[in-house]
Structure formats: C-alpha cells, structure tokens
C-alpha cells in the first residue's frame, strides 16, 4: 500500500495539514525546524514517493479551497456548503469551512487565516456589501468567487440568484389574490440579498399601483426570534396586513410561531409566502407557498467556477452567473375580496 500523509502524521505525532505544508514547502517557517526535519526523515523512512515531494511546489498534494459562509444553522448555507464540498471532493480538492455567524470581525479573522494557509481559492458569502474586504485575495489575484451575495464595487466572479425578480413574483402573486396590504420581513440592510428582495417588493407594489407603507416593511435578524418580533409588530398595526412575505426560511419559522401564539390560522386569517424551500415547508399543514432558490445549482456553479480558475481557465474573464428562482404554489395563501 502507498504511504499516505496520514501515516507520516501519525508516526511524527502532528496533523496531516502540518505534514502537507512541509512536503508542499508552504509552511512559511511557521513550523519548527525539528518538526520539519522529523517529517522529512519519516517520509523517507516510510518510503513516501520522492517524486511527490519534488513536485509539491508546482502540484500541491492537497489543493484546498476556503469556503466562508454566513450562518451554518441556516438551511440554505448548510445545503450550499454540502454541495460545494461534494463537487470539490470529486475533483480532489479539500474544503476549509468557516462560519462567520454574520459577524464582520470573524469574517476578517477567517480571511486572514485562509490567506496565511495559502488556500488555492476562496468562495465567500460576504457579511457586508461594503465593509467585507478580501483584499489579499483581490490584490494578489487569488481565485475568488462570491456566492449568494455580492460586494459593491468589486469586479470579481460571482454566482448569484435574481432576488429582485423572485421577490417581485412573490408580491405579484399575492396582489393577484387580491391582497393590497402586504407586510415584508427582510434581513439586515447591508446584505445585498436583503436589499434586492426589498427592491423587488417595492417594484411590484409600484407596478400594480399600490402605495408603499413603511410600517409594513420590517428588517430583522435572520433568526426565529427576529421573525417572531417582526410578525408581532406587523400584527399590532392599526391596519395590519392581510399577507406577509417572509424573506428567509428561518425567520418564517418565527412567523408561524407567532401566528400559533395568537391563534392566527394560515391561510384563513393570514396568507404567508416564504423565501427558500426548506424541507419543513412541505411538512406543515398547510404546506408553504415559497420562492425557491436553486441551492444545489448555486453550489455546483460556484465550486466548478473556482476550480476552473485555480486550474488556470478563464483567468481574464469575469463571470457573474445569475440564476432564477421558482414560485412554488402550495396552500399557505388564499384569495380575498378587495374590501378585506
């Protein structure tokens, strides 16, 4: 059997990453001379193929992609990361997954760590459309793909969803059912997906001659608690909405919890349309009408694009892939009379 990095790491008592860095000559003197020497001696002792070591600087043993996502608890990002990892592994790439919890400081820390680790490429779901700054990757032309969210003014590759169009079609559908007062629960303003979904909402109201009522627009954290709070505020308005458009799967759970707490029935008392077709959306009664994102397609496109860039393809071409959403009509919305 061929000797592996794991065999060397076990014998020396270090991680496989440390072994890989030494044999790839990518440790930047971060690993002590004694440890480095032990790794080299052990690799020879165990019969690790010498040609692999000699070629390491030009053909890394373990090409690695950094993946920085906003919230691993969000099913969208869970599925996205899983798809990217599946595609990457088929091409022989490892993934270093970093979860920022939507915190800019953590994102900056992870970007610095990944830069120092000399990852071969970066896939980034940015925390802030203006303040997120993968400067080292941009400055040194390290392959970079933005996913789900884009950065203002950054000319780089991206795989995105047409959130403006998705939100527009959601509101158009509700207007077609007779709803004129439609509440929206969106996320933080400095994330481009949230900005775009709000813009789609506003565009649809304007296109159908409906007034824009700022009291119906609520921005919250993409959490269950955020959904609960925003729903409570909408329901306590002097003239509450007849329908709510919730722009994320997790806050939609909070919407439903607040409805249950107040004895509000869907769709008899309130229509509800969500963004993201999470698995639970078909398990509840009635099943949710949603705007579905092609999560797996987003992940596949992002993974394939970063690998193409790492392998030297399309280096001069900036690609922005825009994918479409789908309106899936189920049972959580109903038609009403214009007088309601």
C-alpha positions as CSV (number, residue, x, y, z in Angstrom):
1,X,0.0,0.0,0.0
2,X,1.1,3.5,-0.8
3,X,2.3,5.6,2.2
4,X,-0.1,8.5,2.9
5,X,0.2,11.8,4.7
6,X,-1.9,10.3,7.5
7,X,0.7,7.6,8.0
8,X,3.5,10.2,8.3
9,X,1.4,12.4,10.6
10,X,0.6,9.5,12.9
11,X,4.3,8.5,13.2
12,X,5.5,12.0,13.9
13,X,2.6,13.0,16.1
14,X,1.3,16.0,14.1
15,X,-1.7,16.8,11.9
16,X,-1.9,15.8,8.3
17,X,-2.1,19.5,7.5
18,X,1.3,20.1,9.1
19,X,2.8,17.3,7.0
20,X,1.2,18.6,3.8
21,X,2.5,22.1,4.5
22,X,6.1,20.8,5.0
23,X,6.1,18.5,2.0
24,X,4.5,21.2,-0.2
25,X,7.1,23.7,1.1
26,X,4.2,26.1,2.1
27,X,4.8,26.4,5.8
28,X,6.5,29.9,5.7
29,X,8.7,28.9,8.6
30,X,5.7,28.6,10.8
31,X,6.7,25.0,11.7
32,X,9.7,24.4,13.8
33,X,13.0,23.1,12.3
34,X,12.9,20.0,14.5
35,X,9.3,19.1,13.5
36,X,10.1,19.8,9.8
37,X,13.1,17.6,9.9
38,X,11.2,14.7,11.6
39,X,8.5,14.9,8.9
40,X,11.1,14.8,6.1
41,X,13.0,11.9,7.6
42,X,9.9,9.9,8.4
43,X,8.6,10.4,4.8
44,X,11.8,8.9,3.5
45,X,11.9,6.1,6.1
46,X,8.3,5.1,5.3
47,X,9.0,5.1,1.6
48,X,6.9,8.1,0.7
49,X,7.3,8.7,-3.0
50,X,10.2,11.1,-3.6
51,X,8.7,12.5,-6.8
52,X,5.7,13.7,-4.9
53,X,7.9,15.8,-2.6
54,X,9.9,17.2,-5.5
55,X,6.8,18.2,-7.4
56,X,5.0,19.6,-4.4
57,X,5.7,23.2,-5.0
58,X,4.1,23.1,-8.5
59,X,1.5,20.5,-8.0
60,X,0.2,20.6,-4.4
61,X,-0.7,17.2,-2.8
62,X,-3.9,18.6,-1.3
63,X,-5.3,21.6,-3.2
64,X,-7.6,23.5,-0.9
65,X,-10.5,25.9,-1.2
66,X,-11.6,28.2,1.6
67,X,-15.4,28.5,2.0
68,X,-16.6,31.3,4.1
69,X,-20.4,31.3,4.8
70,X,-22.6,33.5,6.9
71,X,-24.6,31.1,9.1
72,X,-24.2,27.3,9.1
73,X,-27.5,26.9,11.0
74,X,-29.4,28.5,8.1
75,X,-30.5,25.5,5.9
76,X,-29.6,27.5,2.8
77,X,-26.0,27.7,3.8
78,X,-25.9,24.1,5.1
79,X,-27.1,22.8,1.8
80,X,-24.8,25.2,-0.1
81,X,-21.7,24.1,1.8
82,X,-22.6,20.4,1.4
83,X,-23.0,20.7,-2.4
84,X,-19.7,22.7,-2.8
85,X,-17.9,20.1,-0.7
86,X,-19.3,17.2,-2.8
87,X,-18.2,18.8,-6.1
88,X,-14.8,19.8,-4.7
89,X,-14.0,16.3,-3.4
90,X,-14.9,14.8,-6.8
91,X,-12.1,17.0,-8.3
92,X,-9.7,16.1,-5.5
93,X,-10.0,19.4,-3.6
94,X,-10.3,19.8,0.2
95,X,-12.6,22.4,1.8
96,X,-11.8,24.6,4.8
97,X,-15.2,25.7,6.1
98,X,-15.5,28.9,8.1
99,X,-18.8,30.1,9.7
100,X,-18.9,33.9,10.4
101,X,-22.2,33.9,12.3
102,X,-22.8,37.2,10.3
103,X,-20.1,38.9,12.2
104,X,-17.7,41.1,10.2
105,X,-14.8,40.7,12.7
106,X,-15.0,36.9,12.5
107,X,-15.1,37.2,8.7
108,X,-11.9,39.3,8.7
109,X,-10.2,36.8,11.0
110,X,-11.1,33.9,8.8
111,X,-9.9,35.7,5.6
112,X,-6.6,36.3,7.3
113,X,-6.3,32.7,8.4
114,X,-7.1,31.4,4.9
115,X,-4.7,33.7,3.3
116,X,-1.9,32.6,5.7
117,X,-2.8,29.0,5.0
118,X,-2.3,29.7,1.3
119,X,-5.6,28.2,0.1
120,X,-5.7,27.9,-3.6
121,X,-9.1,29.7,-3.9
122,X,-11.8,31.3,-1.9
123,X,-15.6,31.1,-2.1
124,X,-17.2,33.9,0.0
125,X,-20.7,34.8,1.2
126,X,-19.9,38.3,2.4
127,X,-21.2,39.7,5.7
128,X,-21.3,43.3,4.5
129,X,-21.7,44.6,0.9
130,X,-19.3,47.5,1.6
131,X,-17.1,46.6,4.6
132,X,-16.3,43.0,3.7
133,X,-12.8,43.1,2.2
134,X,-11.0,40.0,0.9
135,X,-8.2,42.4,-0.1
136,X,-5.3,40.0,-0.1
137,X,-7.1,37.7,-2.5
138,X,-8.1,40.5,-4.8
139,X,-4.7,42.2,-4.7
140,X,-2.7,39.0,-5.5
141,X,-5.3,37.7,-7.9
142,X,-6.0,34.6,-5.9
143,X,-9.1,32.9,-7.4
144,X,-12.2,34.3,-5.7
145,X,-15.9,33.6,-6.2
146,X,-18.6,35.5,-4.4
147,X,-21.7,33.4,-3.7
148,X,-25.3,34.4,-2.8
149,X,-24.1,38.0,-2.0
150,X,-22.0,40.4,-4.0
151,X,-19.7,43.3,-2.9
152,X,-20.3,46.8,-4.1
153,X,-17.6,47.9,-6.5
154,X,-15.8,44.5,-6.5
155,X,-15.0,43.3,-10.0
156,X,-14.8,39.5,-9.4
157,X,-16.6,36.3,-10.2
158,X,-19.9,35.6,-8.6
159,X,-22.7,33.1,-8.5
160,X,-26.0,34.8,-7.5
161,X,-29.7,34.5,-7.6
162,X,-32.1,37.1,-9.1
163,X,-33.6,38.1,-5.8
164,X,-35.3,41.2,-7.3
165,X,-37.2,39.1,-9.7
166,X,-38.0,36.4,-7.1
167,X,-39.5,39.0,-4.7
168,X,-41.3,40.7,-7.5
169,X,-43.1,37.5,-8.5
170,X,-44.0,36.7,-4.8
171,X,-45.7,40.1,-4.4
172,X,-47.3,39.9,-7.9
173,X,-48.8,36.5,-6.9
174,X,-50.2,38.0,-3.7
175,X,-51.6,41.0,-5.4
176,X,-53.3,38.7,-7.9
177,X,-55.1,37.1,-5.0
178,X,-56.5,40.4,-4.0
179,X,-54.0,41.5,-1.3
180,X,-53.2,45.2,-1.1
181,X,-51.6,45.4,2.3
182,X,-48.7,43.1,2.2
183,X,-46.1,43.0,5.0
184,X,-42.5,42.1,4.3
185,X,-39.9,40.7,6.8
186,X,-36.5,41.1,5.4
187,X,-32.9,40.9,6.8
188,X,-30.2,43.4,7.6
189,X,-29.7,46.3,5.2
190,X,-26.0,45.8,4.4
191,X,-26.5,42.4,2.8
192,X,-27.2,42.6,-0.9
193,X,-29.8,39.7,-1.0
194,X,-31.9,41.6,1.5
195,X,-31.6,44.8,-0.5
196,X,-32.6,43.1,-3.7
197,X,-35.6,41.3,-2.2
198,X,-36.9,44.6,-0.7
199,X,-36.4,46.2,-4.1
200,X,-38.4,43.5,-5.8
201,X,-41.2,44.1,-3.2
202,X,-41.2,47.8,-3.9
203,X,-41.1,47.4,-7.7
204,X,-44.1,45.1,-7.6
205,X,-46.2,47.4,-5.5
206,X,-45.3,50.3,-7.8
207,X,-46.1,48.3,-10.9
208,X,-49.5,47.4,-9.6
209,X,-50.3,50.9,-8.4
210,X,-50.2,50.1,-4.7
211,X,-49.0,52.6,-2.1
212,X,-45.7,52.0,-0.2
213,X,-46.5,51.9,3.5
214,X,-43.2,52.0,5.5
215,X,-45.0,50.5,8.5
216,X,-45.4,47.2,6.5
217,X,-41.6,46.9,6.0
218,X,-39.7,45.2,8.8
219,X,-36.0,44.4,8.9
220,X,-34.8,41.8,11.4
221,X,-32.1,39.3,12.0
222,X,-32.5,36.1,10.1
223,X,-33.5,34.2,13.2
224,X,-36.6,32.6,14.6
225,X,-36.7,35.4,17.3
226,X,-36.4,38.0,14.6
227,X,-39.3,36.6,12.7
228,X,-41.4,36.5,15.8
229,X,-40.7,40.1,16.7
230,X,-41.3,41.4,13.2
231,X,-44.6,39.5,13.0
232,X,-45.8,40.8,16.3
233,X,-45.1,44.4,15.2
234,X,-47.0,43.8,11.9
235,X,-50.0,42.3,13.6
236,X,-50.3,45.1,16.1
237,X,-50.5,47.8,13.5
238,X,-53.9,49.7,13.5
239,X,-54.4,48.3,10.0
240,X,-52.4,45.0,9.8
241,X,-51.5,43.3,6.6
242,X,-53.6,40.5,5.0
243,X,-50.5,38.8,3.8
244,X,-46.9,38.5,4.9
245,X,-43.9,37.9,2.7
246,X,-41.1,36.4,4.8
247,X,-37.7,36.7,3.0
248,X,-35.9,33.7,4.6
249,X,-36.7,30.2,5.8
250,X,-35.5,30.7,9.4
251,X,-37.5,33.8,10.2
252,X,-40.5,32.2,8.6
253,X,-40.5,29.6,11.4
254,X,-40.7,32.6,13.8
255,X,-43.7,34.0,11.8
256,X,-45.5,30.7,12.2
257,X,-44.7,30.5,15.9
258,X,-46.1,34.0,16.5
259,X,-49.2,33.1,14.5
260,X,-49.7,30.0,16.7
261,X,-49.3,32.1,19.8
262,X,-52.0,34.4,18.7
263,X,-54.3,31.8,17.3
264,X,-54.0,33.1,13.7
265,X,-54.7,30.5,11.0
266,X,-52.9,30.2,7.7
267,X,-54.4,31.0,5.2
268,X,-57.8,31.6,6.7
269,X,-56.7,34.6,8.8
270,X,-53.4,35.5,7.1
271,X,-51.7,34.5,3.9
272,X,-48.0,33.7,4.2
273,X,-45.4,33.4,1.4
274,X,-41.8,32.4,2.2
275,X,-38.4,32.7,0.5
276,X,-36.5,29.3,0.5
277,X,-38.0,25.9,0.1
278,X,-36.7,24.3,3.3
279,X,-37.7,20.7,3.9
280,X,-40.1,21.6,6.6
281,X,-42.1,23.7,4.2
282,X,-43.9,20.7,2.8
283,X,-44.4,19.0,6.2
284,X,-46.6,21.6,7.8
285,X,-50.3,22.0,7.3
286,X,-51.0,23.7,5.0
287,X,-47.7,23.4,3.1
288,X,-45.9,26.6,2.4
289,X,-46.1,28.6,-0.8
290,X,-42.5,29.7,-1.4
291,X,-40.0,31.3,-3.7
292,X,-37.4,28.5,-4.1
293,X,-33.7,29.1,-4.7
294,X,-31.7,26.5,-6.7
295,X,-29.4,25.9,-3.8
296,X,-27.6,22.9,-5.3
297,X,-27.2,24.6,-8.6
298,X,-25.6,27.6,-6.9
299,X,-23.2,25.3,-5.1
300,X,-22.3,23.4,-8.2
301,X,-21.7,26.5,-10.2
302,X,-19.6,28.1,-7.5
303,X,-17.4,25.0,-7.0
304,X,-16.9,24.4,-10.7
305,X,-16.1,28.1,-11.3
306,X,-13.4,28.3,-8.5
307,X,-11.8,25.0,-9.7
308,X,-11.7,26.3,-13.3
309,X,-10.0,29.5,-12.0
310,X,-7.5,27.5,-9.9
311,X,-6.6,25.4,-12.9
312,X,-5.9,28.5,-14.9
313,X,-9.1,28.7,-17.1
314,X,-10.9,32.0,-17.7
315,X,-8.3,34.0,-15.7
316,X,-9.0,37.2,-17.7
317,X,-12.8,36.7,-17.9
318,X,-15.0,37.8,-15.0
319,X,-18.1,35.7,-14.8
320,X,-21.3,36.7,-13.0
321,X,-23.7,33.8,-13.1
322,X,-27.3,34.9,-12.3
323,X,-29.8,32.0,-11.5
324,X,-33.5,32.2,-11.5
325,X,-35.9,31.4,-8.6
326,X,-39.1,29.5,-8.8
327,X,-42.6,30.3,-7.3
328,X,-44.0,27.1,-5.8
329,X,-47.7,27.4,-5.1
330,X,-49.0,25.3,-2.2
331,X,-51.6,26.0,0.4
332,X,-50.5,29.0,2.6
333,X,-52.0,31.8,0.6
334,X,-55.7,32.5,-0.3
335,X,-57.7,34.8,-2.4
336,X,-59.5,37.6,-0.7
337,X,-62.1,40.3,-1.6
338,X,-60.7,43.7,-2.3
339,X,-62.7,45.0,0.6
340,X,-60.8,42.9,3.1
